[in-house]
Amino acid sequence: MRFNLKATTPTSAQGRWHLIYAGALFLILAATFAVYRPGLAGGFVFDDFANLPALGRYGGVHDLRSLLWYLTSGIADPAGRPIALLSFLVDAQDWPAEAFPFKRTNLCIHLLNGILLWSVLRVLGRRILPVRESDWTALGGVALWILHPLWVSTVLYVIQRQAMLAATFTLVGILAWNSATKAFEHGRTRTGWSLAILAVPVCGSLAGLSKANGFLLPLLIWMLDATVMGRQRAPAIAHGTTPALARWILLYIPGVAILAGIVAIGIAAAPELPLSRGWTLLQRLMTEPRVLFDYLRLLLIPRTDTSGVFADDVRLSTDILHPWTTLPAIAGLALLAVAAWRCRHRWPIPCAATLFFLAGHVMESSFIGLELYFEHRNYLPAMIAFWPLAHLCVRAGPLLRYRVGGLVIACGLLALLSFQLARDWSNPLALSGRWAAVNPSSARAQSYAAAMEMEAGHPELAIQRIEPLSRRAPAEAQYAVVLASAYCQLGYVPDPILQSTINALRINGLQADVTYQWLAQLLAPGSSEECARLPARILRDIATASLSRAFPSVESRSRVYYIQGLLALQEARCPAALDAFKRRLDIQRRPETAQSEIILLATHCSAREGLLLLDHYQASPVPIARASTPALRLRDWMMTRDGYWEAEWKRLRNVMEEDVKHWPPATPRNIAHSNDEASEAVVLPSPDKQPSLEKAVAAYGERADNPQEHSTRAGGRF
């Protein structure tokens, strides 16, 4: 048998090239998995505790009704992020749950995003580069992005799956739009429209329902279409054959509408920002250019000593000259945007990366009054940021071997940095210490580190950490409550510490989330909070100090009545507790609130008080307070339609009426403390103390406190 070597050699060479290329892609993905694997052993942090308990809010997700209630219970943004919530069911259907499955799924999504990004860079590059140059550029761009250490605090932070899924559907949408563009170019109009609709309305909705910045998809595609997709490699194909109508309907009009909506939302909420955030909208707009340049610095000069999940110590720009970098940052950002737009045809790859990055930050780094800084906000905007650098390294020309070698070395260094961070994430105590060292002026970072030291059984270390900080910032509520809890765990609380705690609570009032959450835990009957066994007089002084500063909002007044009710329960003043809970329902009538307070009264006073509060709630002419977001309002409507609350009120009434029959006359349970004379509280550490004080001492990132969602699980006897 004879072989035609001339015919087979090119095919063999091409096959070897594909094998080498596929092996390189597999090696990048395998290295990413190996880098992140140590971090899978870590636990939940911060906003995980604010969002994931929804898995168990209705007794677990076990049927269609509980699934629909759960999917509409998100509190992170107006849409509720139901796609992200749905993905959590892959890992658990109830709460509490183990963290490992959640983190494992996050890593799988990160790897999937790497594959999708490779596909996006490959198809974009083939429009303006030779095939092999485009493919190697895509591989280098993906390697630099997927191994970058800035994403460790996204991938291993369970709740940031929301940001990762938004990126997933955004990448799918870009691929679909590219296919639609090709279909239009070849005259397949029907196919083009089908793919274009899949790209923007469908994928954009899925991305936005994962996290709101996914709704930026039309704007992101617009930037790519203006730089790369609008250019043709084949000169025989006329420029602009994609129908203008598709661009106008699916890109330009939605893009402009999104920008206008962001501005309108930000301006509408501006009056509330000084009280809720501590800065004005103008100060935010002056600060964010500095923040964006800091993001770019971290992307181009990666390091391990980043802020992680903490962002409360960002220096605010009070005017264009303070700090001095404010004006240069504003001017630099404007210059960067204008230059990228004007040079987009001459240098499409760097301009595409620049415009994509800026467009990706429009929602979270401009008018909307979110917190000023978070690393995970770069996950989507920076996806093609390394494409220009990769192209510079692999393009034909002199010193190619050295440039490629430098690219490989850079990827190796990124992998080492990410591995070091992932290892820290596997050890919560070490991680908290690193964050505290990197963020010395962050009250959240220091308080979180102290809380982890207390959880590890070292309250003396927490005291050493927080006491000097508390002396320098006596009005900081986070320091006050953590320091008091640390002394309580140690076994005693000096009178000066009690006085400083009371003073800090008096200054902050219940408007501060940390004050409200800690005090609610402290006064809750049967609480295992470290300071819950303080003498009744001291608990009363602490509560009274927190109640002394009044705020006019309905939410603040609701908090006041709730704390008053809990304090009355502590002192066995059941009529006073009933009155406080009634007042709370009169100004903020919510079924979840009524349910939890009825159970508190029936359990810790008597069933008669519980029945009186139930009667008051059902007879009240006050309309039920609207939930804070459209998603929660949809959840309320479904629960009402399904008869959930009607059945729950009937169940509670039957149980309490049965109790009244069996235990007449009703006798309040005396839960007040008898030791009311000591000037120092002698506290024995509780063996079943709550294992996550950080839930009380750290403000929940970008989530506003939403007590409407603190609902007890239905079913069973109190």
ABEGO torsion letter per residue (X at the ends): XBBBAAAAAAAAAAAAAAAAAAAAAAAAAAAAAAAAAAAAABBBBEAAAAAAAAAAAAGEBABAAAAAAAAAABAABAAGGAAAAAAAAAABABOBBBAAAAAAAAAAAAAAAAAAAAAAAAAAAAAABBAAAAAAAAAAAAAAAAABAAAAAAAABAAAAAAAAAAAAAAAAAAAAAAAAAAAAAGBAAAAAAAAAAAAAAAAAAAAAABAAAAAAAAAAAAAAAAAAABBABAABBBGABBAAAAAAAAAAAAAAAAAAAAAAAAAAAAAAAAAAGBBAAAAAAAAAAAAAAAAAAAABBBABBAEABAAABBBBABAAOBAAAAAAAAAAAAAAAAAAAAAAABAAAAAAAAAAAAAAAAAABABBBBABBAAAAAAAAAAAAAAAAAAAABBEBGAAAAAAAAAAAAAAAAAAAAAAAAAAABAAAAAAAAAAABAABAAAAAAAAAAAAAAGBAAAAAAAAAAAAAABAABAAAAAAAAAAAAAAGBBBAAAAAAAAAAAAAAEAABAAAAAAAAAAABBGBABAAAABBAAAAAAAAAAAAABBBABAAAAAAAAAAAAAAAAAAGBAAAAAAAAAAAAAABBBAAAAAAAAAAAAAABBAAAAAAAAAAAAABABBBBBBABAAAAAAAAAAAAAGAAAAAAAAAAAAAAAAAAABOBBBBBBABBABAABABBBBBBBAABBABAAAAABBBEABBBBAAABBBBBEEBX
